Amino acid sequence: MAKPFTFKVLATDGKARRGVIDMPRGEIRTPAFMPVGTGGTVKAMYMDQVRGVGADIILGNTYHLMLRPGAERVARLGGLHEFARWPHPILTDSGGFQVMSLSKLRKLTEKGVTFRSHIDGAAYEMSPERSIEIQGLLDSDIQMQLDECTALPAELKEIERAMELSLRWAERCKTAFGDQPGKAMFGIVQGGDNAALRIRSAQALSAMELKGYAVGGLAVGEPQAVMLEMLDITCPVLPHNKPRYLMGVGTPDDILKSVARGIDMFDCVMPTRAGRHGLAYTRRGKVNLRNARHADDPRPLDEESDCPAARGYSRAYLHHLVRSQEALGAMLLTWNNLSYYQKLMQDIRAAIETGSFDVRGAEITEGWARGDI
Ligand SMILES: Nc1cc(CSc2ncc[nH]2)c2nc(N)[nH]c(=O)c2c1
């Protein structure tokens, strides 16, 4: 009998929670930041480095992996952990969000969504059942329901239609997922920027007694204040003893303010994407290494960091690599950025344990607010 999926809240500080998810492939310390490994790779990183910066779990993408190399092929090769050499937990998104944002000629019906691949134009259908089947073929540990995320701003009736469709798809995903003790299927709360719809979605999903809950439909261009207001409304309606995952979020400031409202898990392409574009995250704010003012700067990004990329290279060298579009530039800055994000989560977890989250949060935000240095 595989070890079951369990979540324990170990400490709280206001609405902030310090917890741990226990799964057969390992523990996930929360609040957690999940590096994005869309095509089965955290871009410009070795998986040992991803582990080395402190990540307990990474994110995979059903949409990308079903198109290339194909879910059945990954299954034949032993599943995504074996394929990508990441033996720890993996969470996979269900694919709907990526279909709507990446694919062409997509058609959404009650049954699911049909679309053409953005890679070669081949036609595909993605139903709730097929999404869960693909996530199973990938041997994903935490599987997301297929949902419809409404881009904001949107008409109320459009938000309601998508939220209600997502609830029906949640039921179908729950049925398709069945009972897999060591794994979990998370529902995704929708409802746009409308309080009543958010509450209805969260209540209906809570009644399904799922193993975890994502808050979707946010970080889609709305102001931070709207995102935070939706968390104030949604989190209290979700079960206290289940993990809450805010999808696609975010900046350090977004993360601090969302932890303060009861969020346990985050994912965002920012640290990895920014690293490939010459942007470094540091305790004292962001550093744009493309900027010529770094050309003669012998200082490292942060001599107090325990990450070799932050401590062992001059800004002048990093500037040179970025300007020359050398692969090492993306590698070192991605390494630095993921290390910064994991240190941020480590500080947040420690602050909640010692009941000093609001003070530490302010210090981190104040450091962050200094902007480009
Ligand atoms: N902002 C945002 C981001 C993502 C992608 S999370 C992700 N997948 C791969 C990397 N990161 C979302 N995914 C789903 N399924 N639903 C959403 O509402 C939603 C909202």
The ligand as a Gaussian input file, in Angstrom:
#p B3LYP/6-31G(d) Opt

LIG

0 1
 N       -2.553000      32.241000     -13.815000
 C       -2.831000      30.933000     -14.123000
 C       -1.792000      30.102000     -14.535000
 C       -2.051000      28.792000     -14.848000
 C       -0.913000      27.932000     -15.314000
 S        0.005000      27.349000     -13.909000
 C        1.352000      26.690000     -14.768000
 N        1.281000      25.694000     -15.621000
 C        2.545000      25.468000     -16.038000
 C        3.350000      26.360000     -15.442000
 N        2.607000      27.090000     -14.621000
 C       -3.370000      28.261000     -14.740000
 N       -3.600000      26.945000     -15.035000
 C       -4.861000      26.476000     -14.943000
 N       -5.096000      25.167000     -15.231000
 N       -5.901000      27.258000     -14.551000
 C       -5.742000      28.550000     -14.241000
 O       -6.736000      29.242000     -13.901000
 C       -4.423000      29.118000     -14.321000
 C       -4.151000      30.455000     -14.004000

